[in-house]
Amino acid sequence: MAVYTDLSLEDADRLTRAHGLGPARSVEGVLAGSVNSNFFVEADRRVFARIYEEQGEDGVDYEWALLAHLEAAGVPVPRRIRGAAPGELRVADKPTALFEVLGGEEVCQAMVTEARAEAVGRLLARCHAAAEGFPRRRDGRFTRADVRRRLETEIAPLDRPELREAVTTLRETLDEVDRAWDPTLPGGVIHGDLFRDNLRWEGDAVVGVLDWESASDGLFVYDLAVTELAWCYGDRLEPGLLEAMGRGYASVRPLEPRERAFLRTARLAAAARFTVTRVTDYHLREGSQQVKKDWRRFYGRLLACQA
């Protein structure tokens, strides 16, 4: 979540009235994240408004269909406010959507207990199982080829002193991942971005799973690796949290032996992907209205996975 395209009160009013929510009274930008422009809008009730920065009608239609499918399967996803077809309501010629505001709270890393790590693993496996019947197919926004392209065309040519060592390490890691990658492992629709800011909690229970705009086809074990690195690393990888998350995941969908053997490769791929995109989307993007995320945090995860 972020703000790249402004949402004026006039445009917000047009959206809320079109959804039967009455006149918009105020607009508040949400600065976290890197993909879309997001806002809280006060109308007859408080709602969450999104301007899609990268997706056209097809991408929006995919996300809405996936959310409806997951909601029907009992996954606590954001509930879209019906009232328009994908791409019908636009701001700055970009598709928009309105969602109900989810309850619950976000937790910081210090609040990630083994019980919560286990709950996250269980939830992720539920999402994988629930999406199995979803009929649409879509490639991810961050394929291994795209990550390498970003590294070689957007980062390496700059020859930034603070990035030189990381560029060498990332090249070697991507080479290792490419040699070991196994597309025959179990897969389907994955979230791909299940970080702490994308879950809402009431106690130790997950009550909301946010930000499905990056969902795509992928390996389930890769999605688990992303989630492990997001939740099980403070100043270092925490074995207790990793074990708890794996236990929770396996309680719904046990990993095959070859998936277990692939976990190290999946973790390397995930750590490299987020190191690269945090460099390109945050470190090299000067002056944008975002909450900055330090690429070195994921580079630390990459070195930990190598060790």
RABEL-V789179 format. One record per residue. N is the residue number from 0. RES is the residue in one small letter. SS is DSSP state (alpha for helix, beta for strand, coil for the rest). PHI is phi in whole degrees, -180 to 180 (none if undefined). D_CENTER is the distance of its C-alpha to the mean C-alpha in Angstrom with 2 decimals. Layout:
BEGIN
N&RES&SS&PHI&D_CENTER / N&RES&SS&PHI&D_CENTER
END
This chain:
BEGIN
0&m&coil&none&9.84 / 1&a&beta&-170&13.12 / 2&v&coil&-131&16.58 / 3&y&coil&-115&17.86 / 4&t&coil&-115&20.08 / 5&d&coil&-70&22.32 / 6&l&coil&-111&22.87 / 7&s&coil&-74&26.57 / 8&l&alpha&-62&28.18 / 9&e&alpha&-63&30.05 / 10&d&alpha&-67&26.99 / 11&a&alpha&-60&25.37 / 12&d&alpha&-63&28.72 / 13&r&alpha&-61&28.74 / 14&l&alpha&-69&25.38 / 15&t&alpha&-66&26.39 / 16&r&alpha&-65&29.84 / 17&a&alpha&-65&28.61 / 18&h&coil&-100&26.66 / 19&g&coil&73&29.74 / 20&l&coil&-105&28.54 / 21&g&coil&78&31.43 / 22&p&coil&-71&31.54 / 23&a&coil&-80&28.75 / 24&r&coil&-107&30.08 / 25&s&beta&-159&27.45 / 26&v&beta&-132&24.13 / 27&e&beta&-128&21.91 / 28&g&beta&-72&19.13 / 29&v&beta&-110&15.83 / 30&l&coil&-91&15.33 / 31&a&coil&-71&12.12 / 32&g&coil&101&9.27 / 33&s&coil&-143&9.97 / 34&v&coil&-106&9.47 / 35&n&coil&-117&11.65 / 36&s&beta&-98&14.61 / 37&n&beta&-135&14.59 / 38&f&beta&-151&17.64 / 39&f&beta&-97&19.48 / 40&v&beta&-123&22.67 / 41&e&beta&-95&25.79 / 42&a&coil&-133&27.92 / 43&d&coil&-61&29.68 / 44&r&coil&-149&26.68 / 45&r&beta&-78&23.56 / 46&v&beta&-132&20.67 / 47&f&beta&-106&17.25 / 48&a&beta&-111&17.55 / 49&r&beta&-127&15.16 / 50&i&beta&-108&16.45 / 51&y&coil&-79&14.56 / 52&e&coil&-86&15.10 / 53&e&coil&-118&14.41 / 54&q&coil&-97&14.79 / 55&g&coil&-90&18.32 / 56&e&alpha&-59&19.82 / 57&d&alpha&-63&18.91 / 58&g&alpha&-66&15.14 / 59&v&alpha&-66&15.47 / 60&d&alpha&-61&17.82 / 61&y&alpha&-60&15.53 / 62&e&alpha&-62&12.77 / 63&w&alpha&-63&15.65 / 64&a&alpha&-65&17.35 / 65&l&alpha&-65&14.50 / 66&l&alpha&-61&14.11 / 67&a&alpha&-64&17.91 / 68&h&alpha&-65&18.09 / 69&l&alpha&-68&15.84 / 70&e&alpha&-61&17.72 / 71&a&alpha&-64&20.95 / 72&a&coil&-88&20.08 / 73&g&coil&92&19.67 / 74&v&coil&-80&15.93 / 75&p&coil&-79&15.48 / 76&v&beta&-95&13.14 / 77&p&coil&-60&13.88 / 78&r&coil&-94&17.26 / 79&r&beta&-73&17.83 / 80&i&coil&-83&21.27 / 81&r&coil&-69&23.28 / 82&g&coil&149&25.73 / 83&a&coil&-154&24.77 / 84&a&coil&-81&23.97 / 85&p&coil&-55&20.93 / 86&g&coil&82&21.88 / 87&e&coil&-69&25.03 / 88&l&coil&-104&24.33 / 89&r&beta&-127&23.40 / 90&v&beta&-129&23.36 / 91&a&coil&53&24.39 / 92&d&coil&61&24.33 / 93&k&beta&-119&20.57 / 94&p&beta&-62&19.34 / 95&t&beta&-133&18.58 / 96&a&beta&-154&17.69 / 97&l&beta&-119&18.64 / 98&f&beta&-129&17.15 / 99&e&beta&-64&18.83 / 100&v&coil&-82&17.89 / 101&l&coil&-76&16.66 / 102&g&coil&-84&18.84 / 103&g&coil&83&18.36 / 104&e&beta&-132&17.29 / 105&e&coil&-85&14.62 / 106&v&coil&-111&16.01 / 107&c&coil&-86&16.61 / 108&q&alpha&-62&16.93 / 109&a&alpha&-64&20.62 / 110&m&alpha&-95&20.00 / 111&v&coil&-84&18.17 / 112&t&coil&-94&21.11 / 113&e&alpha&-63&21.74 / 114&a&alpha&-62&21.91 / 115&r&alpha&-72&18.42 / 116&a&alpha&-61&17.09 / 117&e&alpha&-64&19.05 / 118&a&alpha&-64&17.69 / 119&v&alpha&-65&14.03 / 120&g&alpha&-60&15.33 / 121&r&alpha&-62&17.30 / 122&l&alpha&-62&14.59 / 123&l&alpha&-61&12.40 / 124&a&alpha&-64&15.69 / 125&r&alpha&-62&16.48 / 126&c&alpha&-62&13.44 / 127&h&alpha&-62&14.55 / 128&a&alpha&-68&18.08 / 129&a&alpha&-66&17.57 / 130&a&alpha&-84&15.99 / 131&e&alpha&-59&18.90 / 132&g&alpha&-88&21.08 / 133&f&coil&-72&18.79 / 134&p&coil&-84&20.96 / 135&r&coil&-91&18.85 / 136&r&coil&-117&17.68 / 137&r&coil&-155&15.30 / 138&d&coil&-73&14.58 / 139&g&coil&-75&11.25 / 140&r&coil&-76&10.87 / 141&f&coil&-126&11.09 / 142&t&coil&-70&14.02 / 143&r&alpha&-60&16.26 / 144&a&alpha&-65&18.71 / 145&d&alpha&-69&16.49 / 146&v&alpha&-62&15.60 / 147&r&alpha&-66&19.36 / 148&r&alpha&-60&20.31 / 149&r&alpha&-61&18.42 / 150&l&alpha&-62&20.13 / 151&e&alpha&-82&23.51 / 152&t&alpha&-106&23.69 / 153&e&alpha&-109&21.77 / 154&i&alpha&-110&22.19 / 155&a&alpha&-57&25.22 / 156&p&alpha&-63&27.70 / 157&l&alpha&-72&27.36 / 158&d&coil&51&28.91 / 159&r&coil&-77&27.60 / 160&p&alpha&-54&29.37 / 161&e&alpha&-73&26.45 / 162&l&alpha&-111&24.42 / 163&r&alpha&-59&27.27 / 164&e&alpha&-62&26.93 / 165&a&alpha&-64&23.16 / 166&v&alpha&-60&23.74 / 167&t&alpha&-62&26.28 / 168&t&alpha&-63&24.22 / 169&l&alpha&-66&21.19 / 170&r&alpha&-59&23.65 / 171&e&alpha&-63&25.20 / 172&t&alpha&-66&21.96 / 173&l&alpha&-63&20.80 / 174&d&alpha&-62&24.36 / 175&e&alpha&-62&24.28 / 176&v&alpha&-63&21.05 / 177&d&alpha&-62&22.52 / 178&r&alpha&-67&25.76 / 179&a&alpha&-98&24.29 / 180&w&coil&-62&21.62 / 181&d&coil&-127&22.55 / 182&p&coil&-72&21.24 / 183&t&coil&-86&23.49 / 184&l&coil&-67&21.45 / 185&p&coil&-57&20.13 / 186&g&beta&-159&17.09 / 187&g&beta&167&15.83 / 188&v&beta&-76&12.81 / 189&i&beta&-121&9.71 / 190&h&coil&-74&6.27 / 191&g&coil&83&5.26 / 192&d&coil&-154&2.42 / 193&l&coil&-84&5.14 / 194&f&coil&-89&6.56 / 195&r&alpha&-60&9.75 / 196&d&alpha&-76&9.10 / 197&n&alpha&-106&7.08 / 198&l&beta&-124&10.30 / 199&r&beta&-121&13.80 / 200&w&beta&-124&16.94 / 201&e&beta&-126&20.63 / 202&g&coil&65&22.33 / 203&d&coil&-99&20.92 / 204&a&beta&-107&19.66 / 205&v&beta&-79&16.14 / 206&v&beta&-117&16.74 / 207&g&beta&-162&13.45 / 208&v&beta&-120&9.96 / 209&l&coil&-102&8.04 / 210&d&coil&58&5.83 / 211&w&coil&-97&6.58 / 212&e&coil&-68&7.50 / 213&s&coil&-97&5.90 / 214&a&coil&-61&7.57 / 215&s&beta&-166&10.64 / 216&d&beta&-72&13.47 / 217&g&beta&-176&13.29 / 218&l&beta&-79&14.98 / 219&f&alpha&-61&14.36 / 220&v&alpha&-67&15.47 / 221&y&alpha&-66&12.94 / 222&d&alpha&-62&10.08 / 223&l&alpha&-63&12.41 / 224&a&alpha&-64&12.88 / 225&v&alpha&-56&9.36 / 226&t&alpha&-68&9.58 / 227&e&alpha&-58&13.15 / 228&l&alpha&-68&12.67 / 229&a&alpha&-74&10.30 / 230&w&alpha&-109&12.90 / 231&c&coil&-110&16.14 / 232&y&beta&-130&16.87 / 233&g&coil&-105&18.83 / 234&d&coil&-95&21.54 / 235&r&coil&-160&21.51 / 236&l&beta&-68&20.13 / 237&e&coil&-100&21.52 / 238&p&alpha&-56&23.26 / 239&g&alpha&-64&23.70 / 240&l&alpha&-71&20.05 / 241&l&alpha&-61&19.29 / 242&e&alpha&-64&22.21 / 243&a&alpha&-65&21.25 / 244&m&alpha&-64&17.75 / 245&g&alpha&-61&19.45 / 246&r&alpha&-64&22.14 / 247&g&alpha&-64&19.95 / 248&y&alpha&-62&18.18 / 249&a&alpha&-67&21.66 / 250&s&coil&-68&23.16 / 251&v&coil&-109&21.44 / 252&r&coil&-143&20.99 / 253&p&coil&-61&22.98 / 254&l&coil&-71&22.02 / 255&e&coil&-71&24.66 / 256&p&alpha&-54&26.67 / 257&r&alpha&-71&25.44 / 258&e&alpha&-70&21.77 / 259&r&alpha&-62&22.89 / 260&a&alpha&-66&24.68 / 261&f&alpha&-90&21.64 / 262&l&alpha&-57&19.41 / 263&r&alpha&-61&20.55 / 264&t&alpha&-62&19.76 / 265&a&alpha&-63&16.24 / 266&r&alpha&-66&15.72 / 267&l&alpha&-62&17.37 / 268&a&alpha&-63&15.26 / 269&a&alpha&-66&11.98 / 270&a&alpha&-64&13.79 / 271&a&alpha&-67&15.26 / 272&r&alpha&-57&12.24 / 273&f&alpha&-77&10.63 / 274&t&alpha&-63&14.23 / 275&v&alpha&-63&14.98 / 276&t&alpha&-71&12.19 / 277&r&alpha&-74&12.81 / 278&v&alpha&-69&16.40 / 279&t&alpha&-73&16.18 / 280&d&alpha&-90&13.82 / 281&y&alpha&-126&15.35 / 282&h&alpha&-62&18.47 / 283&l&coil&-95&20.13 / 284&r&coil&-102&19.26 / 285&e&coil&-81&22.18 / 286&g&coil&76&22.77 / 287&s&coil&-78&19.62 / 288&q&coil&-85&18.84 / 289&q&coil&-139&15.72 / 290&v&coil&-81&15.22 / 291&k&coil&-73&15.62 / 292&k&coil&-120&13.76 / 293&d&coil&-75&16.36 / 294&w&alpha&-61&15.86 / 295&r&alpha&-67&18.57 / 296&r&alpha&-64&16.57 / 297&f&alpha&-82&14.67 / 298&y&alpha&-64&17.98 / 299&g&alpha&-62&19.54 / 300&r&alpha&-64&17.29 / 301&l&alpha&-61&18.34 / 302&l&alpha&-64&21.95 / 303&a&alpha&-64&21.71 / 304&c&alpha&-68&20.54 / 305&q&alpha&-65&23.39 / 306&a&coil&-78&25.81
END
